[in-house]
Amino acid sequence: MQNVQRSTQLFRVTIRHRSDVTTANRLLFEGRPMNIISCEDVDGRREALVMTTETGVRT
């Protein structure tokens, strides 16, 4: 068995507020799938949703 290491990158993504986006979803940006680690309405006004996303595979 080979030991394979892959790097991950974290991104902060802001979109218009949507109540149906959760950490169970994934984001596709320029053909790259991103896992949503967290998403929150930071100011409580339901105008924007700020997500922390991750690409790659954790080692």
PDB file of N, CA, C and O in Angstrom:
ATOM      1  N   MET A   1       0.844  -1.172   0.000  1.00  0.00           N
ATOM      2  CA  MET A   1       0.000   0.000   0.000  1.00  0.00           C
ATOM      3  C   MET A   1       0.896   1.245   0.000  1.00  0.00           C
ATOM      4  O   MET A   1       1.845   1.334   0.780  1.00  0.00           O
ATOM      5  N   GLN A   2       0.592   2.185  -0.867  1.00  0.00           N
ATOM      6  CA  GLN A   2       1.382   3.407  -0.949  1.00  0.00           C
ATOM      7  C   GLN A   2       0.781   4.484  -0.061  1.00  0.00           C
ATOM      8  O   GLN A   2      -0.433   4.559   0.126  1.00  0.00           O
ATOM      9  N   ASN A   3       1.654   5.308   0.475  1.00  0.00           N
ATOM     10  CA  ASN A   3       1.217   6.431   1.296  1.00  0.00           C
ATOM     11  C   ASN A   3       1.058   7.646   0.384  1.00  0.00           C
ATOM     12  O   ASN A   3       2.051   8.220  -0.061  1.00  0.00           O
ATOM     13  N   VAL A   4      -0.168   8.035   0.108  1.00  0.00           N
ATOM     14  CA  VAL A   4      -0.449   9.155  -0.793  1.00  0.00           C
ATOM     15  C   VAL A   4      -0.849  10.358   0.038  1.00  0.00           C
ATOM     16  O   VAL A   4      -1.715  10.263   0.908  1.00  0.00           O
ATOM     17  N   GLN A   5      -0.213  11.495  -0.233  1.00  0.00           N
ATOM     18  CA  GLN A   5      -0.566  12.728   0.464  1.00  0.00           C
ATOM     19  C   GLN A   5      -1.085  13.728  -0.544  1.00  0.00           C
ATOM     20  O   GLN A   5      -0.514  13.886  -1.623  1.00  0.00           O
ATOM     21  N   ARG A   6      -2.156  14.399  -0.199  1.00  0.00           N
ATOM     22  CA  ARG A   6      -2.709  15.450  -1.049  1.00  0.00           C
ATOM     23  C   ARG A   6      -2.942  16.672  -0.187  1.00  0.00           C
ATOM     24  O   ARG A   6      -3.282  16.568   0.991  1.00  0.00           O
ATOM     25  N   SER A   7      -2.757  17.809  -0.785  1.00  0.00           N
ATOM     26  CA  SER A   7      -2.935  19.035  -0.017  1.00  0.00           C
ATOM     27  C   SER A   7      -4.381  19.517  -0.108  1.00  0.00           C
ATOM     28  O   SER A   7      -5.108  19.181  -1.043  1.00  0.00           O
ATOM     29  N   THR A   8      -4.768  20.291   0.859  1.00  0.00           N
ATOM     30  CA  THR A   8      -6.084  20.915   0.854  1.00  0.00           C
ATOM     31  C   THR A   8      -5.900  22.421   0.852  1.00  0.00           C
ATOM     32  O   THR A   8      -4.885  22.943   1.313  1.00  0.00           O
ATOM     33  N   GLN A   9      -6.898  23.104   0.326  1.00  0.00           N
ATOM     34  CA  GLN A   9      -6.908  24.557   0.368  1.00  0.00           C
ATOM     35  C   GLN A   9      -8.226  24.993   0.957  1.00  0.00           C
ATOM     36  O   GLN A   9      -9.271  24.418   0.653  1.00  0.00           O
ATOM     37  N   LEU A  10      -8.182  26.001   1.792  1.00  0.00           N
ATOM     38  CA  LEU A  10      -9.394  26.574   2.366  1.00  0.00           C
ATOM     39  C   LEU A  10      -9.726  27.873   1.659  1.00  0.00           C
ATOM     40  O   LEU A  10      -8.839  28.652   1.311  1.00  0.00           O
ATOM     41  N   PHE A  11     -11.018  28.098   1.452  1.00  0.00           N
ATOM     42  CA  PHE A  11     -11.509  29.314   0.826  1.00  0.00           C
ATOM     43  C   PHE A  11     -12.652  29.878   1.650  1.00  0.00           C
ATOM     44  O   PHE A  11     -13.390  29.135   2.297  1.00  0.00           O
ATOM     45  N   ARG A  12     -12.793  31.184   1.624  1.00  0.00           N
ATOM     46  CA  ARG A  12     -13.950  31.839   2.214  1.00  0.00           C
ATOM     47  C   ARG A  12     -14.768  32.376   1.051  1.00  0.00           C
ATOM     48  O   ARG A  12     -14.283  33.183   0.259  1.00  0.00           O
ATOM     49  N   VAL A  13     -16.009  31.925   0.955  1.00  0.00           N
ATOM     50  CA  VAL A  13     -16.880  32.258  -0.167  1.00  0.00           C
ATOM     51  C   VAL A  13     -18.126  32.960   0.369  1.00  0.00           C
ATOM     52  O   VAL A  13     -18.738  32.501   1.333  1.00  0.00           O
ATOM     53  N   THR A  14     -18.493  34.062  -0.255  1.00  0.00           N
ATOM     54  CA  THR A  14     -19.704  34.789   0.128  1.00  0.00           C
ATOM     55  C   THR A  14     -20.677  34.770  -1.046  1.00  0.00           C
ATOM     56  O   THR A  14     -20.316  35.113  -2.172  1.00  0.00           O
ATOM     57  N   ILE A  15     -21.916  34.364  -0.767  1.00  0.00           N
ATOM     58  CA  ILE A  15     -22.968  34.348  -1.780  1.00  0.00           C
ATOM     59  C   ILE A  15     -24.202  35.038  -1.222  1.00  0.00           C
ATOM     60  O   ILE A  15     -24.290  35.303  -0.023  1.00  0.00           O
ATOM     61  N   ARG A  16     -25.146  35.323  -2.094  1.00  0.00           N
ATOM     62  CA  ARG A  16     -26.440  35.848  -1.637  1.00  0.00           C
ATOM     63  C   ARG A  16     -27.075  34.810  -0.716  1.00  0.00           C
ATOM     64  O   ARG A  16     -26.936  33.608  -0.943  1.00  0.00           O
ATOM     65  N   HIS A  17     -27.762  35.265   0.308  1.00  0.00           N
ATOM     66  CA  HIS A  17     -28.322  34.351   1.313  1.00  0.00           C
ATOM     67  C   HIS A  17     -29.267  33.337   0.682  1.00  0.00           C
ATOM     68  O   HIS A  17     -30.114  33.671  -0.147  1.00  0.00           O
ATOM     69  N   ARG A  18     -29.094  32.089   1.101  1.00  0.00           N
ATOM     70  CA  ARG A  18     -29.992  30.989   0.730  1.00  0.00           C
ATOM     71  C   ARG A  18     -30.182  30.133   1.975  1.00  0.00           C
ATOM     72  O   ARG A  18     -29.211  29.756   2.631  1.00  0.00           O
ATOM     73  N   SER A  19     -31.411  29.833   2.291  1.00  0.00           N
ATOM     74  CA  SER A  19     -31.679  29.032   3.491  1.00  0.00           C
ATOM     75  C   SER A  19     -31.481  27.540   3.241  1.00  0.00           C
ATOM     76  O   SER A  19     -31.453  26.758   4.191  1.00  0.00           O
ATOM     77  N   ASP A  20     -31.341  27.126   1.968  1.00  0.00           N
ATOM     78  CA  ASP A  20     -31.224  25.702   1.667  1.00  0.00           C
ATOM     79  C   ASP A  20     -29.782  25.217   1.530  1.00  0.00           C
ATOM     80  O   ASP A  20     -29.572  24.052   1.190  1.00  0.00           O
ATOM     81  N   VAL A  21     -28.788  26.058   1.779  1.00  0.00           N
ATOM     82  CA  VAL A  21     -27.385  25.649   1.697  1.00  0.00           C
ATOM     83  C   VAL A  21     -26.902  25.223   3.080  1.00  0.00           C
ATOM     84  O   VAL A  21     -27.033  25.972   4.047  1.00  0.00           O
ATOM     85  N   THR A  22     -26.338  24.009   3.170  1.00  0.00           N
ATOM     86  CA  THR A  22     -25.828  23.485   4.440  1.00  0.00           C
ATOM     87  C   THR A  22     -24.465  22.838   4.207  1.00  0.00           C
ATOM     88  O   THR A  22     -23.982  22.782   3.076  1.00  0.00           O
ATOM     89  N   THR A  23     -23.864  22.364   5.257  1.00  0.00           N
ATOM     90  CA  THR A  23     -22.576  21.670   5.143  1.00  0.00           C
ATOM     91  C   THR A  23     -22.717  20.309   4.461  1.00  0.00           C
ATOM     92  O   THR A  23     -21.709  19.686   4.129  1.00  0.00           O
ATOM     93  N   ALA A  24     -23.936  19.841   4.250  1.00  0.00           N
ATOM     94  CA  ALA A  24     -24.158  18.597   3.508  1.00  0.00           C
ATOM     95  C   ALA A  24     -24.004  18.823   2.002  1.00  0.00           C
ATOM     96  O   ALA A  24     -23.870  17.860   1.246  1.00  0.00           O
ATOM     97  N   ASN A  25     -24.023  20.081   1.559  1.00  0.00           N
ATOM     98  CA  ASN A  25     -23.881  20.422   0.147  1.00  0.00           C
ATOM     99  C   ASN A  25     -22.421  20.568  -0.227  1.00  0.00           C
ATOM    100  O   ASN A  25     -21.540  20.628   0.631  1.00  0.00           O
ATOM    101  N   ARG A  26     -22.184  20.624  -1.544  1.00  0.00           N
ATOM    102  CA  ARG A  26     -20.858  20.939  -2.064  1.00  0.00           C
ATOM    103  C   ARG A  26     -21.008  22.084  -3.051  1.00  0.00           C
ATOM    104  O   ARG A  26     -22.077  22.285  -3.628  1.00  0.00           O
ATOM    105  N   LEU A  27     -19.941  22.822  -3.236  1.00  0.00           N
ATOM    106  CA  LEU A  27     -19.907  23.949  -4.140  1.00  0.00           C
ATOM    107  C   LEU A  27     -19.008  23.575  -5.313  1.00  0.00           C
ATOM    108  O   LEU A  27     -17.957  22.966  -5.114  1.00  0.00           O
ATOM    109  N   LEU A  28     -19.404  23.928  -6.523  1.00  0.00           N
ATOM    110  CA  LEU A  28     -18.576  23.690  -7.700  1.00  0.00           C
ATOM    111  C   LEU A  28     -18.142  25.046  -8.240  1.00  0.00           C
ATOM    112  O   LEU A  28     -18.976  25.858  -8.642  1.00  0.00           O
ATOM    113  N   PHE A  29     -16.832  25.288  -8.248  1.00  0.00           N
ATOM    114  CA  PHE A  29     -16.284  26.558  -8.710  1.00  0.00           C
ATOM    115  C   PHE A  29     -15.197  26.283  -9.736  1.00  0.00           C
ATOM    116  O   PHE A  29     -14.191  25.641  -9.434  1.00  0.00           O
ATOM    117  N   GLU A  30     -15.408  26.775 -10.956  1.00  0.00           N
ATOM    118  CA  GLU A  30     -14.461  26.571 -12.051  1.00  0.00           C
ATOM    119  C   GLU A  30     -14.069  25.103 -12.209  1.00  0.00           C
ATOM    120  O   GLU A  30     -12.904  24.778 -12.439  1.00  0.00           O
ATOM    121  N   GLY A  31     -15.065  24.225 -12.080  1.00  0.00           N
ATOM    122  CA  GLY A  31     -14.837  22.801 -12.257  1.00  0.00           C
ATOM    123  C   GLY A  31     -14.242  22.085 -11.060  1.00  0.00           C
ATOM    124  O   GLY A  31     -14.022  20.874 -11.106  1.00  0.00           O
ATOM    125  N   ARG A  32     -13.978  22.824  -9.984  1.00  0.00           N
ATOM    126  CA  ARG A  32     -13.386  22.221  -8.784  1.00  0.00           C
ATOM    127  C   ARG A  32     -14.451  22.056  -7.702  1.00  0.00           C
ATOM    128  O   ARG A  32     -15.052  23.040  -7.269  1.00  0.00           O
ATOM    129  N   PRO A  33     -14.688  20.821  -7.265  1.00  0.00           N
ATOM    130  CA  PRO A  33     -15.654  20.626  -6.176  1.00  0.00           C
ATOM    131  C   PRO A  33     -15.065  21.082  -4.839  1.00  0.00           C
ATOM    132  O   PRO A  33     -13.894  20.842  -4.545  1.00  0.00           O
ATOM    133  N   MET A  34     -15.891  21.734  -4.050  1.00  0.00           N
ATOM    134  CA  MET A  34     -15.467  22.215  -2.734  1.00  0.00           C
ATOM    135  C   MET A  34     -16.437  21.703  -1.682  1.00  0.00           C
ATOM    136  O   MET A  34     -17.653  21.822  -1.835  1.00  0.00           O
ATOM    137  N   ASN A  35     -15.897  21.139  -0.625  1.00  0.00           N
ATOM    138  CA  ASN A  35     -16.714  20.737   0.517  1.00  0.00           C
ATOM    139  C   ASN A  35     -16.989  21.968   1.368  1.00  0.00           C
ATOM    140  O   ASN A  35     -16.089  22.767   1.628  1.00  0.00           O
ATOM    141  N   ILE A  36     -18.230  22.117   1.796  1.00  0.00           N
ATOM    142  CA  ILE A  36     -18.591  23.240   2.669  1.00  0.00           C
ATOM    143  C   ILE A  36     -18.359  22.805   4.107  1.00  0.00           C
ATOM    144  O   ILE A  36     -19.001  21.878   4.600  1.00  0.00           O
ATOM    145  N   ILE A  37     -17.439  23.481   4.771  1.00  0.00           N
ATOM    146  CA  ILE A  37     -17.098  23.155   6.152  1.00  0.00           C
ATOM    147  C   ILE A  37     -18.018  23.891   7.122  1.00  0.00           C
ATOM    148  O   ILE A  37     -18.453  23.329   8.127  1.00  0.00           O
ATOM    149  N   SER A  38     -18.308  25.153   6.811  1.00  0.00           N
ATOM    150  CA  SER A  38     -19.236  25.928   7.633  1.00  0.00           C
ATOM    151  C   SER A  38     -19.931  26.949   6.755  1.00  0.00           C
ATOM    152  O   SER A  38     -19.391  27.377   5.735  1.00  0.00           O
ATOM    153  N   CYS A  39     -21.127  27.337   7.155  1.00  0.00           N
ATOM    154  CA  CYS A  39     -21.847  28.409   6.466  1.00  0.00           C
ATOM    155  C   CYS A  39     -22.696  29.132   7.502  1.00  0.00           C
ATOM    156  O   CYS A  39     -23.351  28.521   8.347  1.00  0.00           O
ATOM    157  N   GLU A  40     -22.659  30.459   7.404  1.00  0.00           N
ATOM    158  CA  GLU A  40     -23.402  31.235   8.390  1.00  0.00           C
ATOM    159  C   GLU A  40     -23.816  32.592   7.846  1.00  0.00           C
ATOM    160  O   GLU A  40     -23.180  33.150   6.951  1.00  0.00           O
ATOM    161  N   ASP A  41     -24.887  33.099   8.407  1.00  0.00           N
ATOM    162  CA  ASP A  41     -25.374  34.445   8.143  1.00  0.00           C
ATOM    163  C   ASP A  41     -24.735  35.327   9.214  1.00  0.00           C
ATOM    164  O   ASP A  41     -25.270  35.466  10.314  1.00  0.00           O
ATOM    165  N   VAL A  42     -23.590  35.920   8.885  1.00  0.00           N
ATOM    166  CA  VAL A  42     -22.764  36.561   9.908  1.00  0.00           C
ATOM    167  C   VAL A  42     -23.388  37.793  10.544  1.00  0.00           C
ATOM    168  O   VAL A  42     -23.133  38.067  11.717  1.00  0.00           O
ATOM    169  N   ASP A  43     -24.206  38.550   9.801  1.00  0.00           N
ATOM    170  CA  ASP A  43     -24.791  39.754  10.401  1.00  0.00           C
ATOM    171  C   ASP A  43     -26.249  39.569  10.798  1.00  0.00           C
ATOM    172  O   ASP A  43     -26.858  40.484  11.352  1.00  0.00           O
ATOM    173  N   GLY A  44     -26.819  38.392  10.522  1.00  0.00           N
ATOM    174  CA  GLY A  44     -28.187  38.100  10.933  1.00  0.00           C
ATOM    175  C   GLY A  44     -29.255  38.773  10.092  1.00  0.00           C
ATOM    176  O   GLY A  44     -30.433  38.723  10.444  1.00  0.00           O
ATOM    177  N   ARG A  45     -28.870  39.403   8.984  1.00  0.00           N
ATOM    178  CA  ARG A  45     -29.845  40.130   8.166  1.00  0.00           C
ATOM    179  C   ARG A  45     -30.337  39.334   6.965  1.00  0.00           C
ATOM    180  O   ARG A  45     -31.142  39.841   6.184  1.00  0.00           O
ATOM    181  N   ARG A  46     -29.875  38.109   6.802  1.00  0.00           N
ATOM    182  CA  ARG A  46     -30.286  37.225   5.715  1.00  0.00           C
ATOM    183  C   ARG A  46     -30.030  37.835   4.337  1.00  0.00           C
ATOM    184  O   ARG A  46     -30.815  37.650   3.407  1.00  0.00           O
ATOM    185  N   GLU A  47     -28.911  38.571   4.222  1.00  0.00           N
ATOM    186  CA  GLU A  47     -28.536  39.145   2.939  1.00  0.00           C
ATOM    187  C   GLU A  47     -27.416  38.353   2.278  1.00  0.00           C
ATOM    188  O   GLU A  47     -27.381  38.223   1.055  1.00  0.00           O
ATOM    189  N   ALA A  48     -26.502  37.825   3.084  1.00  0.00           N
ATOM    190  CA  ALA A  48     -25.355  37.091   2.548  1.00  0.00           C
ATOM    191  C   ALA A  48     -25.094  35.856   3.393  1.00  0.00           C
ATOM    192  O   ALA A  48     -25.420  35.798   4.578  1.00  0.00           O
ATOM    193  N   LEU A  49     -24.492  34.870   2.737  1.00  0.00           N
ATOM    194  CA  LEU A  49     -24.105  33.638   3.403  1.00  0.00           C
ATOM    195  C   LEU A  49     -22.602  33.488   3.217  1.00  0.00           C
ATOM    196  O   LEU A  49     -22.115  33.467   2.087  1.00  0.00           O
ATOM    197  N   VAL A  50     -21.866  33.383   4.316  1.00  0.00           N
ATOM    198  CA  VAL A  50     -20.411  33.235   4.256  1.00  0.00           C
ATOM    199  C   VAL A  50     -20.072  31.779   4.562  1.00  0.00           C
ATOM    200  O   VAL A  50     -20.443  31.235   5.602  1.00  0.00           O
ATOM    201  N   MET A  51     -19.352  31.168   3.615  1.00  0.00           N
ATOM    202  CA  MET A  51     -19.006  29.756   3.751  1.00  0.00           C
ATOM    203  C   MET A  51     -17.498  29.583   3.812  1.00  0.00           C
ATOM    204  O   MET A  51     -16.755  30.275   3.117  1.00  0.00           O
ATOM    205  N   THR A  52     -17.061  28.668   4.638  1.00  0.00           N
ATOM    206  CA  THR A  52     -15.676  28.206   4.595  1.00  0.00           C
ATOM    207  C   THR A  52     -15.723  26.893   3.823  1.00  0.00           C
ATOM    208  O   THR A  52     -16.449  25.966   4.182  1.00  0.00           O
ATOM    209  N   THR A  53     -14.925  26.836   2.747  1.00  0.00           N
ATOM    210  CA  THR A  53     -14.919  25.641   1.908  1.00  0.00           C
ATOM    211  C   THR A  53     -13.509  25.074   1.806  1.00  0.00           C
ATOM    212  O   THR A  53     -12.522  25.741   2.117  1.00  0.00           O
ATOM    213  N   GLU A  54     -13.446  23.828   1.362  1.00  0.00           N
ATOM    214  CA  GLU A  54     -12.168  23.126   1.278  1.00  0.00           C
ATOM    215  C   GLU A  54     -12.106  22.333  -0.023  1.00  0.00           C
ATOM    216  O   GLU A  54     -13.078  21.684  -0.412  1.00  0.00           O
ATOM    217  N   THR A  55     -10.957  22.390  -0.691  1.00  0.00           N
ATOM    218  CA  THR A  55     -10.720  21.551  -1.855  1.00  0.00           C
ATOM    219  C   THR A  55      -9.639  20.547  -1.514  1.00  0.00           C
ATOM    220  O   THR A  55      -8.896  20.733  -0.550  1.00  0.00           O
ATOM    221  N   GLY A  56      -9.547  19.488  -2.293  1.00  0.00           N
ATOM    222  CA  GLY A  56      -8.508  18.486  -2.034  1.00  0.00           C
ATOM    223  C   GLY A  56      -8.990  17.452  -1.024  1.00  0.00           C
ATOM    224  O   GLY A  56     -10.160  17.411  -0.641  1.00  0.00           O
ATOM    225  N   VAL A  57      -8.049  16.629  -0.616  1.00  0.00           N
ATOM    226  CA  VAL A  57      -8.355  15.533   0.309  1.00  0.00           C
ATOM    227  C   VAL A  57      -7.455  15.644   1.520  1.00  0.00           C
ATOM    228  O   VAL A  57      -6.247  15.836   1.376  1.00  0.00           O
ATOM    229  N   ARG A  58      -8.011  15.529   2.695  1.00  0.00           N
ATOM    230  CA  ARG A  58      -7.199  15.554   3.915  1.00  0.00           C
ATOM    231  C   ARG A  58      -6.353  14.310   4.017  1.00  0.00           C
ATOM    232  O   ARG A  58      -6.762  13.231   3.588  1.00  0.00           O
ATOM    233  N   THR A  59      -5.165  14.462   4.589  1.00  0.00           N
ATOM    234  CA  THR A  59      -4.284  13.306   4.766  1.00  0.00           C
ATOM    235  C   THR A  59      -4.258  12.878   6.217  1.00  0.00           C
ATOM    236  O   THR A  59      -3.570  11.919   6.566  1.00  0.00           O
TER     237      THR A  59
END
